[in-house]
Amino acid sequence: MIGLGAVYAVAGAMFMVLAGLSLRTRRWGHAGFYALLALSFFAGDRIGDAGNGALVLGLVAIAGFGLLKRPPRPVADLPEPRGNAIFLAALVIPATTLIGTLAFRWLPSLVDLKQATLVSLTLGVLVALAVGYAWLRPRPTTPFVEGLRLMDAIGSAFVLPQMLASLGAVFALAGVGTVIGGLAGAAIPHGSLFGAVIAYALGMALFTILMGNAFAAFPVMMAAIGLPLLIRVHHGDPAIIAAVGMLAGFCGTLLTPMAANFNLVPAALLDLKDRHGVIRQQVATALPLLGVNIALLYGFGFA
């Protein structure tokens, strides 16, 4: 049965190729960084918690000591399709993901249904790669060289979302939500629905700012305020509280450099002089939108 193992194998193979290309140009730091990532995908479930912890420390050490430097790289000389036709290759990925997610429901013995979307996404990437080869006819290594150029431009920030999401899971298991719930319960006026809504929405935004990922903040704030106060005490609608709470968290995403894939990566790829310029432009949207989400939660989340 095809599941996460196949997805991890494809990702590990990609990072091994990037490590090999980095070795070819004697960029030892980059090679070590990509090789460690490949090891995590190939053997992360075999090396145990201590092994994975050491692997993460190795990644941090390579990035922290400045061994990941962005070299100047020319863009590959590829024929340019006329008009916007080039986007058709990119659209192969979401199209294959959607079709595969729906089709694999009829093949439960072939694909793990819990991972059908990720398997379909991986298949979409491979199909798009095949389409690109057939259409543009580049050298065999060109897609990977260009992929390496893109990864080098982003730097170590591309692993930040995954690490922050893992941090959210660690916080949840460590009972951080229970501790925050106790503090919030002492601060919120007894029986105040509006106070609980404010604490929940602002907490989602603030924890997202700290962790860079609303998905990481959600289990903490739901355990702290959402479930015990908004749902159990004030009998709120769980679907609305969860959905609008996530939207409040996304307002925090607009305000933090910790959300590197949204706020730092575009600045790096566009060579912006102000690496926090994207965040500065989003403040005027994020703060009013947070207020709107608070109003929606208070107005529609409770019978």
KOLROFI-837835 format. One record per residue (C-alpha): residue in three letters; residue number from 1; x, y, z. Coordinates in steps of 0.05 Angstrom, whole numbers, plus 32768, in hexadecimal, padded with zeros to 4 digits. Layout:
<atom ala; NUM; <X; Y; Z>>
...
end
This chain:
<atom met; 1; <8000; 8000; 8000>>
<atom ile; 2; <801B; 8044; 7FEC>>
<atom gly; 3; <801F; 8075; 8025>>
<atom leu; 4; <804C; 80A7; 8047>>
<atom gly; 5; <8088; 8079; 803C>>
<atom ala; 6; <8085; 8085; 7FF1>>
<atom val; 7; <807C; 80D0; 7FFB>>
<atom tyr; 8; <80B9; 80D3; 8029>>
<atom ala; 9; <80E2; 80A9; 7FF9>>
<atom val; 10; <80D5; 80DA; 7FC0>>
<atom ala; 11; <80E6; 8116; 7FEC>>
<atom gly; 12; <8125; 80F3; 8006>>
<atom ala; 13; <813B; 80E3; 7FBF>>
<atom met; 14; <8133; 812C; 7FAB>>
<atom phe; 15; <815E; 8145; 7FE5>>
<atom met; 16; <8193; 8110; 7FD7>>
<atom val; 17; <8198; 812B; 7F8F>>
<atom leu; 18; <819F; 8172; 7FAA>>
<atom ala; 19; <81D5; 815A; 7FDA>>
<atom gly; 20; <81FA; 8139; 7FA0>>
<atom leu; 21; <81F6; 8178; 7F75>>
<atom ser; 22; <8210; 81A1; 7FB0>>
<atom leu; 23; <824A; 8171; 7FB9>>
<atom arg; 24; <825B; 8178; 7F6F>>
<atom thr; 25; <8266; 81C3; 7F7A>>
<atom arg; 26; <828A; 81B8; 7FBD>>
<atom arg; 27; <8256; 81DB; 7FE6>>
<atom trp; 28; <825E; 81AF; 8023>>
<atom gly; 29; <822C; 81D3; 8050>>
<atom his; 30; <81F4; 81CD; 801D>>
<atom ala; 31; <8205; 8185; 8010>>
<atom gly; 32; <8203; 8174; 8059>>
<atom phe; 33; <81C2; 8199; 8064>>
<atom tyr; 34; <819E; 8176; 802B>>
<atom ala; 35; <81BC; 8132; 803D>>
<atom leu; 36; <81A1; 8139; 8084>>
<atom leu; 37; <815C; 8149; 8069>>
<atom ala; 38; <8160; 810D; 803B>>
<atom leu; 39; <8173; 80E2; 8077>>
<atom ser; 40; <8137; 80FB; 809E>>
<atom phe; 41; <8108; 80E6; 8066>>
<atom phe; 42; <812A; 80A3; 8059>>
<atom ala; 43; <8135; 808C; 80A0>>
<atom gly; 44; <8113; 80BD; 80D0>>
<atom asp; 45; <80E6; 8086; 80EB>>
<atom arg; 46; <8121; 8058; 80F7>>
<atom ile; 47; <8154; 8085; 811A>>
<atom gly; 48; <8126; 8095; 8154>>
<atom asp; 49; <811A; 80D5; 817B>>
<atom ala; 50; <8162; 80DE; 818E>>
<atom gly; 51; <817A; 80D4; 8147>>
<atom asn; 52; <8147; 8106; 812B>>
<atom gly; 53; <8159; 8137; 8162>>
<atom ala; 54; <81A2; 8133; 814E>>
<atom leu; 55; <818F; 813B; 8105>>
<atom val; 56; <8168; 817B; 8114>>
<atom leu; 57; <81A3; 8195; 813C>>
<atom gly; 58; <81D0; 8187; 8101>>
<atom leu; 59; <81A2; 81AF; 80D3>>
<atom val; 60; <81A1; 81E9; 8105>>
<atom ala; 61; <81EC; 81E7; 810B>>
<atom ile; 62; <81F8; 81EA; 80C0>>
<atom ala; 63; <81C7; 8224; 80B7>>
<atom gly; 64; <81DC; 8247; 80F7>>
<atom phe; 65; <8226; 8249; 80E6>>
<atom gly; 66; <8217; 8269; 80A3>>
<atom leu; 67; <822A; 822D; 8078>>
<atom leu; 68; <81EE; 8238; 804A>>
<atom lys; 69; <8202; 8270; 801B>>
<atom arg; 70; <81DB; 8285; 7FDE>>
<atom pro; 71; <8209; 827E; 7FA1>>
<atom pro; 72; <81FA; 82A3; 7F60>>
<atom arg; 73; <81DB; 8272; 7F2F>>
<atom pro; 74; <81C6; 8280; 7EE8>>
<atom val; 75; <817F; 826D; 7ED4>>
<atom ala; 76; <817D; 8230; 7EA7>>
<atom asp; 77; <8179; 823D; 7E5D>>
<atom leu; 78; <8135; 821F; 7E4E>>
<atom pro; 79; <8106; 822D; 7E14>>
<atom glu; 80; <80CD; 825A; 7E2A>>
<atom pro; 81; <8087; 8245; 7E15>>
<atom arg; 82; <805F; 827E; 7DF9>>
<atom gly; 83; <802B; 82A0; 7E24>>
<atom asn; 84; <8015; 8280; 7E65>>
<atom ala; 85; <801A; 8239; 7E4D>>
<atom ile; 86; <8052; 822A; 7E7E>>
<atom phe; 87; <801F; 822C; 7EB7>>
<atom leu; 88; <7FFE; 81EE; 7E9A>>
<atom ala; 89; <8038; 81C4; 7EB4>>
<atom ala; 90; <8030; 81E2; 7EFA>>
<atom leu; 91; <7FE5; 81D5; 7EF8>>
<atom val; 92; <7FF3; 818B; 7EEE>>
<atom ile; 93; <8005; 8187; 7F38>>
<atom pro; 94; <7FC3; 819E; 7F57>>
<atom ala; 95; <7F9B; 817B; 7F21>>
<atom thr; 96; <7FBD; 8138; 7F2F>>
<atom thr; 97; <7FB6; 8143; 7F79>>
<atom leu; 98; <7F6B; 814F; 7F74>>
<atom ile; 99; <7F5E; 8116; 7F44>>
<atom gly; 100; <7F8A; 80E6; 7F6C>>
<atom thr; 101; <7F6A; 80F8; 7FAF>>
<atom leu; 102; <7F25; 80E8; 7F93>>
<atom ala; 103; <7F39; 80AB; 7F69>>
<atom phe; 104; <7F62; 8088; 7FA0>>
<atom arg; 105; <7F22; 8082; 7FCA>>
<atom trp; 106; <7F0F; 804A; 7F9A>>
<atom leu; 107; <7F53; 8028; 7FA3>>
<atom pro; 108; <7F5A; 801F; 7FEE>>
<atom ser; 109; <7F88; 7FE3; 7FE5>>
<atom leu; 110; <7FB9; 800C; 7FBB>>
<atom val; 111; <7FC0; 804D; 7FE3>>
<atom asp; 112; <7FB9; 805D; 802C>>
<atom leu; 113; <7F7A; 8087; 802C>>
<atom lys; 114; <7F93; 80B1; 8066>>
<atom gln; 115; <7FCE; 80C7; 803C>>
<atom ala; 116; <7FAA; 80C9; 7FF8>>
<atom thr; 117; <7FB3; 8114; 7FF0>>
<atom leu; 118; <7FFE; 8113; 7FFE>>
<atom val; 119; <8008; 80D7; 7FD1>>
<atom ser; 120; <7FE1; 80FB; 7F9A>>
<atom leu; 121; <8009; 813B; 7FA4>>
<atom thr; 122; <804A; 8114; 7F9D>>
<atom leu; 123; <8030; 80F1; 7F5F>>
<atom gly; 124; <801D; 8135; 7F43>>
<atom val; 125; <8063; 814F; 7F4C>>
<atom leu; 126; <8080; 8113; 7F28>>
<atom val; 127; <804D; 8119; 7EEF>>
<atom ala; 128; <805D; 8164; 7EE8>>
<atom leu; 129; <80A7; 8154; 7EE6>>
<atom ala; 130; <809A; 8122; 7EAE>>
<atom val; 131; <8070; 8155; 7E88>>
<atom gly; 132; <80A8; 8188; 7E8F>>
<atom tyr; 133; <80DB; 8157; 7E73>>
<atom ala; 134; <80AF; 8145; 7E39>>
<atom trp; 135; <809D; 818D; 7E29>>
<atom leu; 136; <80DC; 81B6; 7E35>>
<atom arg; 137; <810F; 817E; 7E2A>>
<atom pro; 138; <8142; 8198; 7E5B>>
<atom arg; 139; <8181; 8173; 7E70>>
<atom pro; 140; <8173; 813B; 7EA2>>
<atom thr; 141; <8192; 8163; 7EDB>>
<atom thr; 142; <8172; 81A7; 7ECB>>
<atom pro; 143; <8133; 81A1; 7EF6>>
<atom phe; 144; <815E; 818D; 7F32>>
<atom val; 145; <8192; 81C4; 7F26>>
<atom glu; 146; <815A; 81F7; 7F23>>
<atom gly; 147; <813A; 81D8; 7F60>>
<atom leu; 148; <817C; 81DF; 7F84>>
<atom arg; 149; <8181; 8228; 7F6F>>
<atom leu; 150; <813B; 8235; 7F8B>>
<atom met; 151; <814B; 8211; 7FCD>>
<atom asp; 152; <818C; 8238; 7FD4>>
<atom ala; 153; <8166; 8279; 7FC9>>
<atom ile; 154; <8136; 8268; 8001>>
<atom gly; 155; <816C; 824E; 8030>>
<atom ser; 156; <815E; 8229; 8071>>
<atom ala; 157; <811B; 824C; 8078>>
<atom phe; 158; <80F9; 8217; 804E>>
<atom val; 159; <80FC; 81E5; 8088>>
<atom leu; 160; <80E1; 8217; 80BB>>
<atom pro; 161; <8096; 8208; 80B1>>
<atom gln; 162; <80A1; 81BD; 80BD>>
<atom met; 163; <80CA; 81CA; 80FB>>
<atom leu; 164; <8097; 81FB; 8117>>
<atom ala; 165; <805E; 81CC; 810A>>
<atom ser; 166; <8084; 8196; 8130>>
<atom leu; 167; <808E; 81C8; 8168>>
<atom gly; 168; <8043; 81D2; 816C>>
<atom ala; 169; <8039; 8187; 8174>>
<atom val; 170; <806F; 8185; 81AB>>
<atom phe; 171; <804C; 81BF; 81CF>>
<atom ala; 172; <800A; 819A; 81CC>>
<atom leu; 173; <8028; 815A; 81E8>>
<atom ala; 174; <804C; 8180; 821E>>
<atom gly; 175; <800B; 819D; 8237>>
<atom val; 176; <801A; 81E6; 8226>>
<atom gly; 177; <7FD1; 81F0; 8214>>
<atom thr; 178; <7FBC; 81DB; 825A>>
<atom val; 179; <7FEC; 820C; 8279>>
<atom ile; 180; <7FD5; 8245; 824C>>
<atom gly; 181; <7F8D; 8232; 825A>>
<atom gly; 182; <7F98; 823A; 82A4>>
<atom leu; 183; <7FB8; 827E; 829A>>
<atom ala; 184; <7F81; 8294; 826B>>
<atom gly; 185; <7F4B; 827C; 829A>>
<atom ala; 186; <7F68; 82A7; 82D2>>
<atom ala; 187; <7F6C; 82E4; 82A5>>
<atom ile; 188; <7F28; 82DF; 8282>>
<atom pro; 189; <7EEE; 82FB; 82AB>>
<atom his; 190; <7EC3; 82C1; 82C5>>
<atom gly; 191; <7E8D; 82B0; 8293>>
<atom ser; 192; <7EA3; 82E3; 8260>>
<atom leu; 193; <7E96; 82C8; 821A>>
<atom phe; 194; <7EB4; 8305; 81F8>>
<atom gly; 195; <7EF3; 8300; 8223>>
<atom ala; 196; <7EFB; 82B7; 8210>>
<atom val; 197; <7EF2; 82C6; 81C6>>
<atom ile; 198; <7F26; 82FD; 81C9>>
<atom ala; 199; <7F57; 82D0; 81EE>>
<atom tyr; 200; <7F4D; 8298; 81BC>>
<atom ala; 201; <7F53; 82C2; 817D>>
<atom leu; 202; <7F8E; 82EB; 8196>>
<atom gly; 203; <7FAF; 82AD; 81B1>>
<atom met; 204; <7FA9; 828B; 816D>>
<atom ala; 205; <7FC9; 82C8; 814B>>
<atom leu; 206; <8000; 82D1; 817F>>
<atom phe; 207; <8013; 8287; 8181>>
<atom thr; 208; <8014; 8286; 8135>>
<atom ile; 209; <8043; 82C2; 8136>>
<atom leu; 210; <8071; 829C; 8166>>
<atom met; 211; <806E; 8259; 8142>>
<atom gly; 212; <8062; 8271; 80FB>>
<atom asn; 213; <802B; 8240; 80EE>>
<atom ala; 214; <7FE1; 8243; 8100>>
<atom phe; 215; <7FDE; 81F7; 80FD>>
<atom ala; 216; <8012; 81F5; 8134>>
<atom ala; 217; <7FED; 8229; 815E>>
<atom phe; 218; <7FA9; 8208; 8156>>
<atom pro; 219; <7FB1; 81CB; 8184>>
<atom val; 220; <7FCF; 81F6; 81BB>>
<atom met; 221; <7F97; 822B; 81BA>>
<atom met; 222; <7F5F; 81FA; 81AF>>
<atom ala; 223; <7F76; 81D2; 81EC>>
<atom ala; 224; <7F80; 8212; 8215>>
<atom ile; 225; <7F42; 823B; 8205>>
<atom gly; 226; <7F1A; 8221; 81C9>>
<atom leu; 227; <7F04; 81DE; 81E5>>
<atom pro; 228; <7EFE; 81EB; 8231>>
<atom leu; 229; <7EE0; 8231; 822E>>
<atom leu; 230; <7EC1; 8240; 81EA>>
<atom ile; 231; <7EA4; 81FB; 81DC>>
<atom arg; 232; <7E97; 81DB; 8220>>
<atom val; 233; <7E86; 8218; 824A>>
<atom his; 234; <7E66; 8246; 8216>>
<atom his; 235; <7E4C; 820E; 81E8>>
<atom gly; 236; <7E6C; 822A; 81A9>>
<atom asp; 237; <7E67; 8209; 8165>>
<atom pro; 238; <7EA8; 81E0; 815F>>
<atom ala; 239; <7EAB; 81E8; 8113>>
<atom ile; 240; <7EA6; 8234; 8115>>
<atom ile; 241; <7ED6; 823B; 8150>>
<atom ala; 242; <7F09; 820F; 812D>>
<atom ala; 243; <7F03; 8230; 80E8>>
<atom val; 244; <7F02; 8278; 80FF>>
<atom gly; 245; <7F38; 826A; 8131>>
<atom met; 246; <7F65; 8252; 80F9>>
<atom leu; 247; <7F55; 8292; 80D2>>
<atom ala; 248; <7F69; 82BB; 810F>>
<atom gly; 249; <7FAA; 8293; 8110>>
<atom phe; 250; <7FB6; 82A2; 80C7>>
<atom cys; 251; <7FB4; 82EC; 80D8>>
<atom gly; 252; <7FF1; 82DE; 8103>>
<atom thr; 253; <8011; 82BB; 80C8>>
<atom leu; 254; <8010; 82FD; 80A2>>
<atom leu; 255; <8037; 831F; 80DA>>
<atom thr; 256; <8071; 82F1; 80E9>>
<atom pro; 257; <80B4; 82DF; 80C9>>
<atom met; 258; <80AC; 829B; 80E8>>
<atom ala; 259; <807C; 828B; 80AF>>
<atom ala; 260; <80B8; 828A; 8082>>
<atom asn; 261; <8096; 8267; 8047>>
<atom phe; 262; <8063; 82A0; 8042>>
<atom asn; 263; <808B; 82DE; 8058>>
<atom leu; 264; <80D6; 82D2; 8050>>
<atom val; 265; <80DA; 82A4; 8014>>
<atom pro; 266; <80B7; 82D6; 7FE4>>
<atom ala; 267; <80E6; 830D; 7FFB>>
<atom ala; 268; <8122; 82E0; 7FEF>>
<atom leu; 269; <810A; 82C9; 7FAA>>
<atom leu; 270; <80FB; 8310; 7F94>>
<atom asp; 271; <813C; 832B; 7FB1>>
<atom leu; 272; <8117; 8360; 7FD9>>
<atom lys; 273; <8145; 838F; 7FFF>>
<atom asp; 274; <8117; 838C; 803B>>
<atom arg; 275; <8111; 8343; 804E>>
<atom his; 276; <80D5; 8355; 807B>>
<atom gly; 277; <80B4; 837F; 8045>>
<atom val; 278; <807D; 834C; 8039>>
<atom ile; 279; <806A; 834D; 8083>>
<atom arg; 280; <8068; 8399; 8085>>
<atom gln; 281; <8037; 839A; 804B>>
<atom gln; 282; <800A; 8367; 806C>>
<atom val; 283; <8001; 8389; 80B0>>
<atom ala; 284; <7FC9; 83B6; 8096>>
<atom thr; 285; <7FA3; 8378; 807F>>
<atom ala; 286; <7FB2; 834A; 80BA>>
<atom leu; 287; <7F9B; 8376; 80F4>>
<atom pro; 288; <7F56; 838A; 80D9>>
<atom leu; 289; <7F4B; 8342; 80C2>>
<atom leu; 290; <7F5A; 8329; 8108>>
<atom gly; 291; <7F24; 8358; 8122>>
<atom val; 292; <7EF3; 833E; 80EF>>
<atom asn; 293; <7F01; 82F6; 8104>>
<atom ile; 294; <7EF5; 8308; 814D>>
<atom ala; 295; <7EB2; 8326; 813A>>
<atom leu; 296; <7EA0; 82E9; 8110>>
<atom leu; 297; <7EB2; 82B9; 8147>>
<atom tyr; 298; <7E8B; 82E0; 817B>>
<atom gly; 299; <7E4F; 82EC; 814E>>
<atom phe; 300; <7E46; 82A8; 812E>>
<atom gly; 301; <7E6B; 8275; 8158>>
<atom phe; 302; <7E37; 826E; 818F>>
<atom ala; 303; <7DEE; 825C; 818E>>
end
